[in-house]
Amino acid sequence: MNPATASGWRRTWFDIIYRHDTRPSRNFDLILVVAIIASIGVVMIDSVQHLHVAWSDGLYVIEWGFTALFTIEYLLRLAVVKRPLRYAVSIWGIIDLLSILPAYLSLFIPGAQSLLVVRALRILRVFRILKLTRYIEESGILLQSLWRSRRKILLFLFTVITITIIAGTLMYIIEGPAHGFSNIPASMYWAVVTMATVGFGDIVPQTVLGRFVTSVLILIGYSIIAVPTGIYTAELANTMRDAEMAARRDARGCPQCGLEGHEPDARHCRRCGSALPDIFNT
């Protein structure tokens, strides 16, 4: 985002709110994070019935104090940027709005104040304070790997769903409502729990054939748990290799066609064949 003006109070507050490399901006972020954590604590305390009864008035005042603070901060963020609408529809703008909206909705909708826990999302700003944004930027590699493996993962999920439907139907036929398998959806729930090796125990097969199917399903569950991990790991390795190869390319531009991104040891353009500038003299 760009500051609304080059000087004046807007520029000053823009630097404080949006920059994270000066003492005032770091102090602002630290105060904001502390206020967010404290406001979440107030919401949690207020959800405990006997504490709500004992301290309801005080908690109500404190919560509205936090709401006023976050409202002022939100309006300041809108005021100091050149394009307020762009900030308002950004992910951080939406989160900031959601952090104050429930309090005002609670005036018209009883119980809406419990939605204030969405403020926890704003603690993600701590990554900017700790200079950990490089991890957020590198998450693009993880997302790219997930996108590249989407078809294989979707095929895997379709296979799991098919196994779940077949196993649920079989158990409905074998065990029946008398043993807790009251319908096929309930039996499918049991199949998912069994393949995930969770085993809540709320639905248990009683017949010999049903236990045999359960044993087979558990073995299948152990087998398929590693499949999506392997698929994703392979794509992640390919993505990291491609990123490493791209990083090795230098930015020398061909003097004839202007193509960039040649290999460091390249002497001629891979498009037109013209001689490239010496890498040590660029």
NURO-551890 format. One record per residue (C-alpha): residue number from 1; chain; x, y, z negated. Coordinates in Angstrom, 3 decimals. Each point is the difference from the previous one (the first is absolute). Layout:
BEGIN
   nr  kette        c1        c2        c3
  NUM      A         X         Y         Z
...
This chain:
BEGIN
   nr  kette        c1        c2        c3
    1      A     0.000     0.000     0.000
    2      A     1.103     3.519     0.658
    3      A    -0.318     2.884    -2.415
    4      A    -2.735     2.449     0.726
    5      A     2.334     2.980    -0.122
    6      A     3.747     0.572     0.053
    7      A    -0.051     2.002    -3.230
    8      A    -2.265     0.976    -2.869
    9      A    -1.829    -2.022    -2.580
   10      A    -1.099    -2.607     2.511
   11      A     3.589    -0.755     0.948
   12      A     0.997    -0.191    -3.668
   13      A    -2.786    -2.388    -0.910
   14      A     0.519    -2.028     3.175
   15      A     3.592    -0.635    -1.053
   16      A    -1.089    -0.936    -3.518
   17      A    -2.808    -2.341     1.068
   18      A     1.336    -1.639     3.160
   19      A     3.762     0.045    -0.451
   20      A     1.645    -2.550    -2.266
   21      A     3.644     1.079    -0.098
   22      A    -0.122     3.057    -2.257
   23      A    -0.376     0.296    -3.755
   24      A    -3.458     1.710     0.122
   25      A    -1.335    -2.566     2.482
   26      A     1.323    -2.943    -2.019
   27      A    -1.477     1.460    -3.173
   28      A    -3.323     0.459     1.788
   29      A    -0.012    -3.625     1.141
   30      A     0.949    -1.266    -3.448
   31      A    -2.752     2.028    -1.647
   32      A    -2.455    -1.258     2.593
   33      A     0.946    -3.642    -0.554
   34      A    -0.280     0.404    -3.795
   35      A    -3.422     1.631     0.429
   36      A    -1.150    -2.832     2.266
   37      A     1.108    -2.684    -2.456
   38      A    -1.582     1.870    -2.908
   39      A    -3.292     0.427     1.858
   40      A    -0.114    -3.719     0.812
   41      A     0.638    -0.729    -3.655
   42      A    -2.957     2.191    -0.939
   43      A    -2.244    -1.918     2.403
   44      A     1.161    -3.330    -1.438
   45      A    -0.528     1.143    -3.595
   46      A    -3.426     1.308     0.892
   47      A    -0.959    -3.436     1.362
   48      A     0.472    -1.563    -3.473
   49      A    -3.438     0.219    -1.568
   50      A     0.892     0.742    -3.638
   51      A     2.613     2.588     1.043
   52      A    -2.519     1.605     2.343
   53      A    -2.478     0.317    -2.847
   54      A     2.584     1.435    -2.389
   55      A     1.775     2.409     2.380
   56      A    -2.513     0.603     2.770
   57      A    -0.046     3.791    -0.312
   58      A     3.775     0.361    -0.113
   59      A     0.551    -2.417     2.880
   60      A    -2.611     1.838     2.051
   61      A     1.786     3.324    -0.495
   62      A     3.410    -1.505     0.761
   63      A    -1.251    -1.672     3.155
   64      A    -1.506     3.202     1.325
   65      A     3.276     1.748    -0.830
   66      A     1.833    -2.482     2.225
   67      A    -2.656     0.408     2.674
   68      A     0.467     3.779    -0.035
   69      A     3.788    -0.445     0.217
   70      A    -0.196    -2.368     2.969
   71      A    -2.591     2.216     1.695
   72      A     2.320     3.002    -0.234
   73      A     2.865    -2.101     1.347
   74      A    -2.118    -1.232     2.917
   75      A    -1.110     3.519     0.897
   76      A     3.599     1.222    -0.210
   77      A     1.098    -2.700     2.404
   78      A    -2.659     1.119     2.438
   79      A     0.893     3.672    -0.437
   80      A     3.735    -0.192     0.632
   81      A     0.017    -2.051     3.201
   82      A    -0.468     1.360     3.474
   83      A    -2.560    -2.638     0.945
   84      A    -2.199    -0.814    -3.020
   85      A    -2.211    -2.401     1.959
   86      A     3.000    -2.056     1.009
   87      A     0.949    -0.429    -3.639
   88      A    -3.614    -0.663    -1.042
   89      A    -0.341    -2.961     2.380
   90      A     3.465    -1.421    -0.750
   91      A     0.364    -3.003    -2.275
   92      A     1.318     2.135    -2.879
   93      A    -2.721     2.600     0.512
   94      A    -2.701    -2.658    -0.153
   95      A     1.522    -1.515    -3.142
   96      A     0.195     3.449    -1.616
   97      A    -3.646     0.627     0.829
   98      A    -1.061    -3.395    -1.314
   99      A     1.791     0.741    -3.268
  100      A    -2.325     2.897    -0.802
  101      A    -3.166    -0.886     1.870
  102      A    -1.297    -2.649    -2.461
  103      A    -0.024     2.507    -2.870
  104      A    -2.302     2.324     1.915
  105      A    -2.106    -2.911     1.214
  106      A    -0.459    -1.069    -3.624
  107      A    -2.071     3.148    -0.496
  108      A    -2.564    -1.483     2.380
  109      A     0.741    -3.753    -0.104
  110      A     0.415    -1.558    -3.477
  111      A     3.036    -2.285    -0.271
  112      A     1.901     1.498     2.924
  113      A     2.734     1.197    -2.350
  114      A     1.351    -3.550    -0.156
  115      A     1.194     0.447     3.573
  116      A     2.658     2.384    -1.289
  117      A     2.457    -2.899    -0.201
  118      A     0.686     0.708     3.689
  119      A     2.482     2.539    -1.343
  120      A     2.373    -2.901    -0.487
  121      A     0.683     0.138     3.740
  122      A     1.474     3.458    -0.393
  123      A     2.786    -1.372    -2.180
  124      A     1.529    -1.134     3.302
  125      A     1.403     3.542     0.176
  126      A     2.617    -1.176    -2.464
  127      A     1.798    -1.588     2.955
  128      A     0.681     3.486     1.341
  129      A     1.425     1.109    -3.328
  130      A     2.312    -3.001    -0.238
  131      A     1.151     0.417     3.604
  132      A    -1.405    -3.413     0.879
  133      A    -1.675     1.137     3.185
  134      A     2.532    -2.027     1.959
  135      A    -1.754    -3.134    -1.240
  136      A    -3.330     1.371     1.208
  137      A     1.542     0.791     3.375
  138      A     1.499    -3.487     0.292
  139      A    -3.428    -1.461    -0.708
  140      A    -0.634     0.694     3.689
  141      A     2.181    -3.021     0.754
  142      A    -2.204    -2.149    -2.228
  143      A    -3.178     1.301     1.629
  144      A     1.448    -0.458     3.473
  145      A     0.929    -3.591    -0.823
  146      A    -3.501    -0.641    -1.321
  147      A    -1.519     1.455     3.185
  148      A     2.255    -2.094     2.229
  149      A    -1.015    -3.176    -1.827
  150      A    -3.710     0.854    -0.094
  151      A    -1.068    -2.572     2.605
  152      A     1.801    -2.869    -1.699
  153      A    -1.324     1.008    -3.396
  154      A    -3.546     0.360     1.351
  155      A     0.279    -3.465     1.550
  156      A     1.210    -1.330    -3.344
  157      A    -2.902     1.651    -1.825
  158      A    -2.465    -1.446     2.514
  159      A     1.484    -3.456    -0.619
  160      A    -0.321     0.444    -3.773
  161      A    -3.615     1.136     0.369
  162      A    -0.745    -3.038     2.168
  163      A     1.512    -2.343    -2.590
  164      A    -1.984     1.770    -2.719
  165      A    -3.294    -0.454     1.854
  166      A     0.672    -3.672     0.728
  167      A     1.125    -0.766    -3.560
  168      A    -2.911     1.921    -1.520
  169      A    -2.498    -1.816     2.177
  170      A     1.507    -3.393    -0.819
  171      A    -0.067     0.667    -3.724
  172      A    -3.594     1.199     0.208
  173      A    -0.902    -3.294     1.630
  174      A     2.153    -2.168    -2.297
  175      A    -0.631     1.647    -3.377
  176      A    -3.257     1.869     0.502
  177      A    -1.825     2.407    -2.340
  178      A     0.077    -2.523    -2.833
  179      A     3.747     0.583    -0.469
  180      A    -0.007     3.773     0.465
  181      A     0.329     0.127     3.797
  182      A    -3.399     1.636     0.335
  183      A     0.479     1.320     3.528
  184      A     2.607     0.258     2.738
  185      A     1.151     3.573    -0.903
  186      A     0.584    -1.114    -3.603
  187      A     1.896    -3.021     1.285
  188      A     2.084     2.276     2.242
  189      A     0.855     2.089    -3.067
  190      A     1.205    -3.189    -1.688
  191      A     2.081    -0.851     3.101
  192      A     1.704     3.408    -0.040
  193      A     0.800    -0.293    -3.709
  194      A     1.331    -3.513     0.515
  195      A     2.193     0.840     3.007
  196      A     1.382     3.010    -1.859
  197      A     0.932    -2.431    -2.812
  198      A    -1.733     2.257    -2.533
  199      A    -2.457    -2.552    -1.320
  200      A    -2.446     1.961    -2.151
  201      A    -1.818    -3.194    -0.963
  202      A    -3.494     1.477     0.284
  203      A    -0.850    -2.534     2.729
  204      A     1.571    -3.455    -0.344
  205      A    -0.503    -3.057     2.247
  206      A    -1.310    -3.083    -1.784
  207      A     0.025    -2.727     2.634
  208      A     3.018    -1.993     1.159
  209      A    -0.400     1.176     3.593
  210      A    -0.361     3.598    -1.134
  211      A     3.216    -0.214    -2.024
  212      A     1.789    -1.497     2.996
  213      A    -1.102     2.912     2.179
  214      A     1.129     2.350    -2.765
  215      A     3.460    -1.590    -0.091
  216      A     0.361     0.331     3.758
  217      A    -1.134     3.620    -0.146
  218      A     2.560     0.799    -2.720
  219      A     2.785    -1.458     2.141
  220      A    -1.223     2.033     2.952
  221      A    -0.005     3.079    -2.219
  222      A     3.636    -0.491    -0.976
  223      A     0.858    -0.452     3.664
  224      A    -1.695     3.119     1.319
  225      A     1.121     2.413    -2.705
  226      A     3.428     0.362     1.621
  227      A    -1.318     0.450     3.558
  228      A    -0.863     3.740    -0.051
  229      A     3.195     0.724    -1.927
  230      A     2.071    -1.747     2.661
  231      A    -1.808     1.754     2.833
  232      A     0.445     3.405    -1.570
  233      A     3.623    -0.631    -0.970
  234      A     0.881    -0.981     3.566
  235      A    -1.610     3.125     1.431
  236      A     1.665     2.121    -2.681
  237      A     3.397    -1.381     0.985
  238      A    -0.699     0.760     3.664
  239      A    -1.168     3.531    -0.813
  240      A     3.062     0.702    -2.149
  241      A     2.268    -1.343     2.731
  242      A    -1.661     2.236     2.586
  243      A     0.307     2.988    -2.328
  244      A     3.672    -0.753    -0.572
  245      A     0.644    -0.242     3.730
  246      A    -1.819     3.278     0.559
  247      A     2.075     1.669    -2.710
  248      A     3.184    -1.127     1.728
  249      A    -0.940     1.859     3.150
  250      A     1.529     3.441     0.322
  251      A    -1.724     3.129     1.241
  252      A     2.246     0.693     3.004
  253      A    -2.070     1.266     2.850
  254      A     0.754    -0.882     3.586
  255      A     1.178     3.148     1.838
  256      A    -1.930    -1.088     3.104
  257      A    -3.374    -1.417    -1.151
  258      A     0.000     1.103    -3.660
  259      A    -0.646    -3.498    -1.411
  260      A     1.018    -0.410    -3.659
  261      A     0.445    -2.958    -2.342
  262      A     2.934    -1.811     1.584
  263      A     2.129    -2.580    -1.751
  264      A     2.981     1.486    -1.869
  265      A     2.490    -1.735     2.320
  266      A    -1.894     0.837     3.230
  267      A     1.976     1.912     2.609
  268      A    -2.693     0.332     2.667
  269      A    -3.717     0.800    -0.092
  270      A    -2.169    -3.102     0.038
  271      A    -2.547     1.767     2.225
  272      A     1.997     1.791     2.715
  273      A     3.554    -1.274    -0.573
  274      A     1.552     3.426    -0.470
  275      A     2.996     0.351    -2.300
  276      A    -0.892     0.890    -3.564
  277      A     1.828     2.597    -2.116
  278      A     2.744    -1.367    -2.211
  279      A    -1.550    -0.822    -3.384
  280      A     2.987     1.500    -1.813
  281      A    -0.407     3.310     1.794
  282      A    -3.760     0.432    -0.482
